[in-house]
């Protein structure tokens, strides 16, 4: 970066340096010259003194006179000492011998040698004797007469001059000369500076000020006379200023016209040069950013937009400066703090092949964007609600699917092991009845689980109608017979009222219609404590609409709750402590009715009961269209003789499922091995080579799908039969599982007949079966009147056994009752085998004893 240095500084400092140099060199020359003059004067003085001494010696003076003469010479102001010594400088002939020393002798030795060699006086400054000058002259000592005359020999006259005064005089002279020289230099410097300031600096400053004012937007003349080069420059600058003033006026007129036009243009209009400085901005531009014209003109684009918006536009700015037009939308904050949106165009200004800047055209589209955002917000809300609904349905379906697996797995073990135990020929009749009860209860529980989990299939969109001709009358009889037992347990009556146009055979989804009936009748029984439940059926008209009315005499439903009764997981009827179930029955029922194209309605009064009506379109069927029910084939007992045993691998992580399937297969003669996960199943296949694999889908380490793929990839893996075992409620994934390599799919809990039927079909096996007799179980009637005649001891024994839930004691108490009252004992035993202890205790508590005061002829409720 260049630093500005004024012309005065540029010229003054070199001149001062030059003057100092001249003064210094002059002073050095004066000092050198003075020193040379001093040396010459000292040398001349020394020679004169030594000559006088020699002259005195040649006059044949006495030794004493010579001493006095030397002493007189030593008294001179510039003479330090005078000696007459022998040539070897060891003996002082005249002079003060005490002043003679080795230091002085060493200083005089070079001069003495030159004097003796040249026979001429020699002089020079002393190196060791301080500020002194030494002179040595040769002398013939034999001419000296006197008492102490010496033999003729050579000697020396030595003069030691003190130069301090001479040096002081020379210094004062030199100082005076240097001062005079410096005064001359200073005068020359002042004169030069004055001429420089007057003739160069002042004109230059006027030119610089005029140019600076021009750069700042103003104009000013220099008014310099053209008497030199600077004057000529100033005159040319003044002419330029006059021309600029004329052009400025013209430009102002053009700018006024341009501003009038651009301010009338709708939208923002501005120009930015290649340095991103604003050259022009119309009123709309200024109003948007809340700045005056003088604040906008010349401002940098980054300062106007802000760093954040500038960085967003930076790519467009670079493209515009490279000559590419730009078109984009941007969100900006207005001067009042509100958010606005503009549609911006950058139009490059290209001249002579170079981009000089770009024109900005911006249109305010805030209102348009608000409308767009409103539409997008509405769409986003709809999409979000759709996603939330789908996510909620998916999460609920996933949860219920997982719960299905957790519920079906133990239920699978209950049904399976009870089925295995029921095959034991050594069981007593009572044990078989108990196992039959367990089996039926388990199947009923499975039916309830399936019903509850149907909601997941409905919400997942995997429920479809399966339409086929079926015996509607027979199905109705089975449902009412099953639910009549529940009604009797509560002392209720279940009546069926069929109209004259009741359709015995229809085309529809038998399973879903059966579920609708079970749900409605079961809810009616739960909501009723006394009275009964009536089922009415018939065709509404000739259009083929089937109506089903379920009427109860229960607690009824309040008007405020009737709109919520069909919601999932909602229970509103009766007291909260008596609510049972999941609250999904009516929700599933309505979903099934809607799926069938029908309607479900409710009429209810609190304290008087409720009536649910189902109205669905049906198609009548002929008896010959209904497929015959195949006769019971009996239970598999063993492989037919002559068939070799098969190796069966069971891959299952649940221990109870392993034992169940393993024992079931081993009971008919199969060789069975177990694997706890998919990886172990692959290893067992490689080592044991089974002919059939039961593969659970959900296992740790490696699931059943991956294990099946790996087995199929092994040698012999294509020939083995693999059946999938799953507790999932969804049956829509069969195609994917079959594509993964499975030969069959079995859903838990399965029946033993399904297991053997699958293997019989895939392995072409044959089994021997035991045909079983079918017995209809009817619950005997039991009323409070039946307990009236029972002795108190029997009543107390039965009640105590049931309170402590002692099964062995209960059966013994019932046997004691049967010995006296066979029919009563049979009715109590039937309920006890189903663990319906609560109803028996209720009758015991409500019936009077033999010694009681109640009327024995009054009949209580029946069970």
N, C-alpha and C positions, 0 to 999 in steps of 0.2 A: 504494500500500500504506500503510495507516494505521500510525503509530508510537504506541505506548502512552506517555502522559505522565501521571504520577500527579497526584492532586488536590492534593497538597501543592505540586507544581511549578506547577500551573495557578493556585493562589491566592497562593503566596508571591512569585513573580516579579512579578506585577502590583502587589502591595502594596509591595514594595521599590521598584519603579519610581515608584509614587505618592509614597512617602516622599522619594525622591531629588528628585522634581519639586517637592514642597512645600519641601524644604530649599533647593533651588536658587533658587526664586522668592523665598523669604524672604530669602535672602542678598543677592539682587539688590536687593530693596526696601530692606534695611538700608543697603546700600552707596549706593544712590541718595539715600536720606534723609540719610545722613551727609554726602554730597557737597554736597547743597543747603544744609545747615546750615553747612558750611565756607565755601561761597560767600558766604552772607549775613554770616557773622562777618567774613570778610576785607573785604567791602565796607563793613561798619560800621566796622571798624578803620581802613580807608583814609580814610573820611570824617572820622572823629574826628581823625586826624592832619592831614589837609588843613585842617580847621577850625581846629586849633591854629595852623597856619602862617599862615592868613589873619588869625586874631586877632592874632597877633604883628605882622603887617604893618600892621594897622589901628592899632596902638598907636604908630605913627610911630617905630619903632626905627631905629637907624642901620643902615647897610649892614653894618658889621662885626658888630653885634649880631645882625643877621639871619643872617649867615653862621654865627655861633656857635650860634645857635638851630637852624639847619638841621643843623649838625654834631651837635648834641646829640640831635636827633630821629633822626638817622641811626644813632646808637649804640643805639637800641632793638633788642632781639633779633630782632624780626620785620620790621625795616625794612632793606631792602637799600641804598636811597639815596633822598635828597630833593633836588629841584631846584626853583628858581624861574626860569621862563623866560618869554621874551616870547611874545606870542600866535602869532607865526609859527613858534615852536619852533626858532628859529635861534640865539638868544643866551641863555646861562645867566646869570641875575642873581645867584643864590645857589646854593651847592652845588659839588661837585667837577666842574669842567668836563671833566676827563679821563675821567670815567665816561660822559660824554654822547657818544653816537655815532649814526650813521645808523640802525642797527638798532633802537636804543631809540626814536629819533625816529619811525620808521615804526610801531612798536608803539603809541606814545602818540597818534599823529595822530588816529585815530577818536575816542578818548576826549576829546581836547582840543577837537575840533570840537563834540562834543555838549555839553561843559561850557560853552563860549563861547556856544553857541546857546541853551542852557536857563538859563544863569547859575546852574547847580547842579552840585555835585560829581558826577563819573561814575567808575565803577570796573568792572574786569573782568580776567579772566586774560590773561596775555601769550601771544601765539601764537609769538613768535619769541625771547622772552627766557627760555625755560626755565620751571622750576616757580616762577613768580612771579605776583603780583597787582598791577595798576597802578591808581592813582587820580589823577584830574585835577580841580582846582577853579579857578574863575576868580578873578582878582585884579586890583586897580587899582594899578598900580605908581607912580602920581604921588604917592601919600601917603608914599612912602618918603623919608626925610630923610637926609642925610649928605653926606659928602665927594663921593661919587660918585652924587649924586642923579640919578635918571632923570627924563626928562620924563614927564608924566602919559600913561599909555597902559595898555592892557589887557595882562594877563599871566596866567600859570598857575602854580599850585603843583602839582608832580608828585611823587607818592609811589610808590616801587617796593618792595612788600612781598615778603619771602621766605616762601613757603607750605610749605616742606618740613616744618617742625616741625608746622605745623597739619595737613598731610596725614598725617603719621605718627600724630598723636594721633587724627585721624579714623579712620585704618585700624585702629589698635589697638582703638578703640571698636567699629568694625564687626565685627572679627574676634571679639571677645568676644560680641557679639550673635549672630553666625552660629553659633559653637560652642554657645551655649546653645540655639539653635533646632534644630541637628542632634541634640543630646543629647535634646531633647524628642521628635524624630521617631524616633530609635532606640529610645527607651523605648516609644513607641507601637507600633513594629513588633514588638518582642519580645513585648509584651503581646498583640498581635493574633495572632502566630504561635502562642503558647501556647494561646490560646483556640481557634484553628483546629485545632491538633493534638488537643487534648483533646476538643472537642465535635464535630468533623466528620471529621478524618482517621482517628482510631482507630476510631470506629464504621464508617466506610466500609470500612476495611481488613478488619475482621471480617466484614463482609458479602461483600466480594470473595473472601476466603479460603474462606468457606463455599460460595460459588458455584463457585470453582475446584475445590475438593474434590469437589463434586457432579459437575462435568464429568469429573473423573478417575475417577469411579466410586464415590466415598465420600460420606458424609453427615456433617455437623457443624452444631451449633447456634451461633447468634451470642450468645444470652443478653443481648440489649440491652433496656434499660428503655424503654417507650414514652413518654418525656418530650418527645420532639421527633419531627420527621418521620423521621429516620434510625432512631430507636428503633422507630417504627411499622413501617418497612420490615423491620428485623431481626426483630421479633416475627412478621410475616407470613411471613418466610422460615423461621423456626423451625417454624411450623405446617406449612409445606409440607414441610420435612424430615421431620417426624413422619409425615405422610401418605405420603411416599415410602418410608420404612422399612417401613411396613405393606405397601405395594404391592410393594416389592422382595421381601419374603418370599413373597408370593403368586406373583410372577413366577418366583422361584427354584424354587418347587414345580412350576410349569407347565413350566419349562425342563427340570427333572429328568425329568418325565414324557415330554416331547417328545424328549429325548436318549435315553431308554431305548427309545422306539419307533423313532427314526431309526437308532440304532446297530444295531438288529436287522434293518433293511432291507438286503437284499443289494445291493451297489453303493454308489456315492458319492452323497451328498445334501448340498447346500449352498445358501446363499442369498447373493446379492450385491445391494447396493442400487444406486441410480442413480449413485452416485459410484464404483461398482465396488469397494466395500469389503465384505469378508466379514462377514456377520451371523451365519452359522451354518455349521458343517461337522461331519458325523458322523465316527465313528471311522475308517470306510473312507477318507474323504477325507483325514484326518490321516495315516493309515498310508501311503497312496499317495505323498504328498509328504514323508513323514518329518518332520512337524512336530507340536508339541504344540498343544493347543487354544488356549492363550494366544498362541501364535505365529501361528495361523491367523486368529483372530477379529480383524477390523479391518485385515487385510493387503490391499493392493491386488492386484487380479487379475493385473496385469502382473508384479508381484514374485513371485507364487506360480507362475505358469506359465513365466516367462521371456519376454524380449522376442520371441524368434523364434516361440514357440507363440502368444503373445498377438496378434502381428500376423496369424498365420494365422486366429485366431478372431475378429479384429476385426470383420469383416463380419457374422458371426453375432451378436456382442455388440450392434452397432448395431441390427440388426434386432430383437433381443429387447427392447432398450430402447424401440424404437418400437412394441412391442406385438405383434410377429410371432413365434410359436413357431418354434424351430429344432431340427433333427434332423440330426446329422452324425457321422462317425467321425473319430478323431484318434489320432495316435501320440504318446505321451509317454514321457519317461524317468522311471523310478521312482526312489525314494530310494536303492535299492541299486545304481543304475547300469544296471539291466536295462531293456530296451525293452518297453513295454506298449502295448496298444491298447484304447481305450474307445469305446463308443457313447454319445454325449452328446445330452441334450435340454435346451434352454433354454425354461422356461415363464414368460412375463411375469407380473409381479404388478401388475395394473392396478386402481387404486382411485380413485374419483371422476373417472374419465376420464383419469387420469394414471398413467404407469408408474412405480412406486416402486422397482422392481428386477426380478430374475428368479430363479426357482428352477432349480437345476442338478441333473439326474439323470444319472448316468454309470454305465454297466455295463462291467465288465472283460470284454473279448472277446479277450484275448491268445491263449488256446489256440485259439479258433476261427480267429483270423487266422493263427496258425502253420500250422494245417491248410490254410487257403486258400492261404498262400504256398507251401507245399510243392507243392500241386496246380499253382499258377501257375508255379512253378519247373520242374516236370516238363514242363508244356505249353510253357514258353518254351524249355527245352532241346530239346524235340522240334521246335519251330518253328525254333530256331536251326540245329539240325542239318539240317533240311529246307532252310532258306535257304542254309546253307553248301554243302550238296550241290548245290543248284540253281545257286548262284553258281559253284562249282567246275566243274560241267558246262558252264555257259554260257561261263565263261572258257576252258575247254579247247576247247569247240566253236568259240568265236570265234577262238582261236589257230589251230586246225587249219584253219578256214575261210580265214583270212588266208594261212596257209601253202599252202593249196590254190591260192589265186590266184597266189602267188609261184612255185609249182612248175609249174602248168599253163601259165602264160604263156610261159616259155622252151620248154617241151615242145611247146606249140602251134606255136612258130616252127620247131622241129626237124622235126616231122611235116609241117608245111605246106610248108616249103622243099624237103624231100626229095621230097614229092609233086610239086611244080612241076618240080624237076630231072628226076624220073623220066619226065615227059612229053616231054622233049627227044628228038626222033627221032634226033639225031646221036650219042647215047650208044652206047658199045660195050657188048658183052654183059657184060664184067667190071664196067663202071661201073654198069650196071643192077643187077647182082647186089649190088654194094656198097650202092646206094641202097635196094634191097629189104631188105637186112640192116638198114640204118639205120631203115627204116620199121618193120620187124618189131620191132626192139629198142625203138624209141620207143613202139610200141603196147604192147609188153610192160611197159615202164616206166610207161606210163600206167595199165595194168591194176594194177600194183603200187601206184602212188600212190592209185588209187581204192580198192584193198583196204585200204591203211593208213588212208585218210581215212574209211572206213566206220565206224570207231569213233566219230567225231564225230557222224555221222548217227544212230547207235544211241543215244548218250548224250543227244542232243537230242530223242529220241523221234520222229524223222522217218523211221524205217525201217518200211516196211510190206511184207507179203508180196504178191507179184504172182503169183497162181496161174493157170496155163494149161497145157494139154497140150503136151508136147514130147518129142522123141526123146532119151531118156535114154542109150540105147546110143551114138548118134552123138556126143553131148556127151562121154561118157566116153572115146570113141576119140580125140577132139580133144585132151582134157586129157592123156591118157597119152602120146600121140604127142609133144606139146610138152614134157612133163617127162622123157620118155625121153632126149632129147638131153642134158639136164642130168645125168642119171644116167650116161650113157655118158661124158661129159666127166670124171667122177670114177672111171671104171672100174667102175661099179656096174650091176647088172641091175634093171630095173623089170618085175616080173611082175604080170599081172592074172589073178585066179582068180575066175571067175563061176560061181555055183551054177546048178543046173538050173532053178531057179525065178527066174532073173534077170528083172526087168521091163524090157522094151525101151522101153515108152512109159508115162509116168506124168504125173499132174497135180501141179504144184508150181511153186516159184519157181526157174526154171532158172539165173538169174544167181547166186543165193545158194548153190544146191547146187553149182554149178561152182566158186564161191569156196571152199566147204568142202573140196572135193577138192584143189584147188590148194594150199591152205594146209597140209593134213595131209601130202600127198605131198612138198611142197617142204621142210617141216621134217624129214621122215624122211630125205631126201637130204642135207640139211645135217648131220644128226647121225651119218651113216654114212660111214666111211672105207673099209670093205671089206665084201664080201658083197653085199647087195642090199635092195630094198624090195618088199614084196608087198602088192597091193591085192586084197581079197576083198569081194565084193558078193553080195547076195541078199535074199530075203524071209525074215524070221525065222519067220513063221507065216502062217496064213490071215487074220490080223487086218489085214494090209496094212502091217506095220512093215518098213521098209527098213533093213538093217544094212550098214554100211561099215566094214571093218577095214583099217587101214594099219599094217603090221608092218615094222619095220626091224631090222637087225643092228648098230645103232650103239652109242654109249657108254652108253646107258641114263640113267635119272633116279633120283637118290637119293630114299629115302622122305621125307626132310624137305623136299625141293623139290617133290614131286608135288602138294602142296596149293597151291603158288604158281605152278605152270606156266601156269595159265589166267588169271593176273592180267595186266593191261595193262602193257606196257613191262618185263616180267620175262623174262630169259633165264637159264636155269640149266643147260642141257645143254651138255656139252663144255667145253673150256678157254676161259677168258675171251678169249684172243687170237684164237680162231676163231669167236667169236660174230658173227653177221651179222643184218641186218634190224633192225626196230624193236621186236620183241617184242610186236607186236599181233596176229599171225596167229592164235594159239590163242585169244586173248581174243575176237576177231571171230568165229571159228568157233563158240565156245560161245554167243555172243550169237545168231548165226543159228540154231543148233540149238535153243536155247530158244525163239526166235521161232516156229520151226516146230512146237513142241510135243514135241520129242524130247529125247534125253539124250546126253551126251558123257562117256566114261569112259576111264581110262588104266590099263594094266598094264605095269610096267617093272621090270627088274633091271639094276643097274649092271654094265656090261661085256658084257651079253648082248643088249640092245636093248629096244625099247618097242613097245607095241601100243595104238593109239587106236581106240576103237569109237564109231561114230555110230549111234544108233537113232532113226529118225524115222518118224512115220506118213505114209504116202503113199496116193494113190488111183490105181488103175491106169487107163490110157487105151487106147483102141483106135487102130490106125494111121490110120484115116480121120479121127479127131479132130485129128490133128496137122497144122497148116497147112503147105502146101508152101513150100519156100524158093524165092523168086523168082530166076530166072536172072540172071546178071550183066548189068547194063545197059551196062557199059563206062564209060569216062571221058569227061567233057565235053571236046570239042575246040574248038567255036566256036558262035556263034549261027547258027541256020538262015538261009540266004540269004533276002533279002526283008524281014527284020525290022530295024527301025531301032535304032540303038544307044541305050542308056539311060544317063542320068546317075546315077552312084552316088557317094554321099558316105560316106566311112569316118571316123567319129569315134573315135579311139583314141589314148591318150597313150603307149603303148608303141611305140617306133620299129620294132622287129622285127615286131610284129603289123600295124602300118600297111603295111610293105613286103610282108609275106606276103599280106594280103588284097588290097592294091592290085594286085600283080603277078598274082595269081590271076584277078582280075576283068578286068584289062587283057588277059590272055592269050586270052580268048575274045571280046574286042571291045567291052567296056564302057568308057565315059568315066568316069574316077575322079578325085575330088579328096579331099584329106586334111584333117582337122581334129584339133588336138592336145588340145582340151578341149571341154566342152559349150558354153561361150560362143562359141567360134569356130565350132562346128557351127551354132548359131542364126544367126550372121552369114552363113555360107556358104549356108545355106538361103535367106535373104532375097535374096542377090545372084545365086545360081546356079540355084535352083529344081530340085534333083535329084528324080528319081522314086522313089529308094530310098535309105534311110539305114541303114548298119550302125552302131549306137550302143553303145559300151562303157559299162557301168554305173559303173565306178569311174574317175573322171578328176578332175584338179585344177581349181580355180576354180569349175567347175559340173559336177555329176555328170550321168550320162545320163538319169536320171529327170526332173530339173528341166529339162534341155534339151529333152526330148520334150514336156513340158507346154507349154513356151514355143513350140515349133514348132507344136504343135496349135492354139495360140491365134492364130497368124499367118494372114493370108489365104493360102489354098491348103494350109494345114497339115493339114487333115482328109483330103486326097486322097493325100498322100505315104505310102509304106509304110515303116515303121520296125521294124527287128528288133533286139532286145537281144542284146548279146554279154557273157557273164559267165563267170568262172572259178570261181564258187562251187560248192561240192559239194552244196549243198542245192537240191533241185528242188521245194520246197513253196511257193515264193513266186511261182509263175507267175500265180496269180489276181491278186495285187496288181500285178504288172508289167503284165498285160493291162489292168487297170483304169486304170493310169497312162497308157495310150495306145499301148502297143506292139502290133504285129501278130504278132510271132513272137519266140521266145526260143531262142538258140543258146548251148550250153555249150562252152567251150574245154576241150581242143583239139578242133576239129571237122574232119571230113573235107571234101574238096573237093566230094564228092557231096552232102553235107548243105547246103553253101552254095548250090550251084546248084539243088538241089531246093527249098529255101525260096524262092528268087527265082522259080523256075519256077512255083511254086504261087501266090505273091502277085501277080506281074506278068503271069501267063499267057504265059510265054515258051516257046520251043522251042529245044532244043540239038541239035547233031550230036555223036554219041559214037563213040569208037573202041573196038571190042570187043577185049579183051586175052585172050591165052591163059593158062589157069591151069596152073601147073606145080607139082608136088609136089616139094619139096626134101627129100631124104633125106641124112642125114649118113653118109658112108662110114665103115666101120670102120677103126680105126687102132690098132695094137698095137706093143709094144716090139720084137717079132720082126721087124717090117717094116723097122726101122732097122739090123738086124744086118749085112746085106749092103751097106749104103750105104758108099761110100768115105769115109775120114776127112776128105778135103778138102771134100766136099759137106756133111758133118755140121758141120765147123768153120765153114764159110762161113755156113750157115743159123743156127747158134747165135750167132755174132758179130753178125749183122744183127738178130736178135731182142733181144739184150741192149741194143743201142744204139737200138732202136726205129726203125730206118731202113726205112720202108715200101717205098721203091723197091728197095733192096738185098734186102729179104726176098722180094719178088715175083720178082726176078731169080734168087735162089737156088732158089726153088721151081720156076721154069721149067727151071733146069739139072737139077734132080732129076727133073722130069717127062719130060725127054728120055730118061732111062735107065729110070726106074721110073714109068710113067704113072699107075697106080692109086695108088701111094704119094703122088705129087705132087698128084693130085686131092684125096686125103683131107687132105693138109697145107694145100692152097690153100683148101679149104672152111672150115677152122678159122681160117686167117689172115685171110680176108675178114671173119670175125666178130670179129677181134682177140682170138682165144682163144690168145694166145701162151704163156700159162702152161702149158697142158696139153701143148703141143708140146715146150716146154723140159723138162717133167717126163719125157716119154718119151725125149728125147734123153739125159738124164742117167742114166736107169735102164736103158737098153738097152746091152748090151756091144758093143764095136767088133769089127771083123774080126780085128784082131791081139790082141784081149783074150783072157783066160783063162777067161771064163765060158762056160757051155754054150750053144751057139748054138741048140740044138733046143728050149730051154725057152721057152714062149710067155709073154710078159708080159701085163699087164692091157690091156684094150681101152678105146678112147675112142669 
